[in-house]
Amino acid sequence: MSRKGSKPFFSRGQKSLHLSSVHKYSEQNSDTPNFQMNYFTKKKNEQTQKVIIPRGLEILIAEGEGDMLDYKKEITSVHKIAKTIASFANHKGGKILVGVNDNKTISGIRSEEEKFMLQQAAETYCYPAVELKYKEWHCGKKTVLEVIIDEGMLKPYYAVDENGKRWVYIRIKDQTVLASKVWVDVLKKNNNDNPILIRYTSKEKELLQYLTTHQQITLKQYCNLLNISRWRAIRILSNLISVGVLKAVKNNNEEYYTLA
């Protein structure tokens, strides 16, 4: 036991040496698992944690966008999303994943606002109205909204633009595109319960003979080839597409027709 007024058993210099030794020991052992875990815990908590995606949603996203699947980071316009909804209704149906980026990462939806705009687009800005079904996928703190559109029974379906004008849209690969007059006529014919009767005239015969050697033809080329009106050419092409003799192909905003 030290006496009153006695000096410590180590000097100031010795104390400094002792503390620096402790610091040196800590540095030497900083690569041990326990030390690393304690040191970086705070930084790890501050980082954005990896989003856990449910298996069903993961499979959907892995498929990629196509003629029956579309990604939307967010819904910004009822008119724009009405085009996509109408295109799926005119097709074989499809799904929209709201809250998914084009690079397949999860952004999440903005609560009920997204669903309200979708419903408004389907009921007010699609003609006839389109019924939507919803499923929510929870990915941690983020939610992805799956919107399911069945194939329509009242084709063609129109999307109403900002000026109140109606347009028909179809789905080609991963794009929503404006339908041509021929496609609109095909949709109308396919929705009609009456059988499609085709008169095999010289106009149809010459078209098929042309396609056996030239592979493809546009509407304008067909009109010029046989010197017929645009209206008549549309009717002949749509009839042959409806019965599976021809098929329409869209490429770089140009539509042409080939043998099916």
Phi, psi and omega in degrees: 000131185281149179279157180299130179085356179287155182279153176300160184286351175232153182274173179301319179295320178295323180296317180298319179296320181296315181292322179293329178293319178298316180298318179296322179296319180296318180295322180294333183254012183290345180266007176284151183304315183295319180295315180298317181299316180292323185289322186259001182304314182296318181293322179295321179293330181283337181285154177291126182284151180295134180284127178270116183262127177303148185302317181299318178290322180300320179294318179299312182295323181296333179297328182081162180293145181198200183290346180233014179212134180221141176261142172225123176296319179200163176261116183248344183210131178292329181291318181292315182288335176297325178299315181294317180299313180296321181297321178291322178295327178281347181262219178260020186092180179175182181226145174241128176257108181266127184105016178237130179280166179298333179271014174075012175272160184268125175253330179087158181263166179260072177050223187280351182297320179297314182295323179297315180293322177297314181295320178297318180296317183290324185270326187254325186251010169242136179226121354297167180297148181247134178275133179248148173239147186235149171216132180259133176248123182262121181241083186066237180273357181254153180232134175253134180258119176265121181252123184252125179241121178279159175299133183286151178257358183235043181297148002276150175261137183250149171252134182268126181274186184295339180262006179083008180270144182262136179226147178263132178238146178233166181254121176234115186055239182256021183240145171262118187234154178290131182283143176283171177299324179296315181295321178299318179294322177298315179299319179295316181294318181292338179271355181269130180287341181288141179295149180271117180258126182244127174269119183275088181263184178296333181292316177292318182299313181295325178296314181293322177295321179297317184288339177289338181249332184254356174071320184209161180205145176263169179299315181297318179297321180294318178299316181289324183299317184249003179054052179241164182289158178298319181299315181292321179297318178299316181297316181294314180298314181294324177297314182290328175290318183298326181265005174085014178278320178243166171222148180264138180233131179254127181214117179052050178067008176247135179252132176224171188233138181227169173292139182288000000 
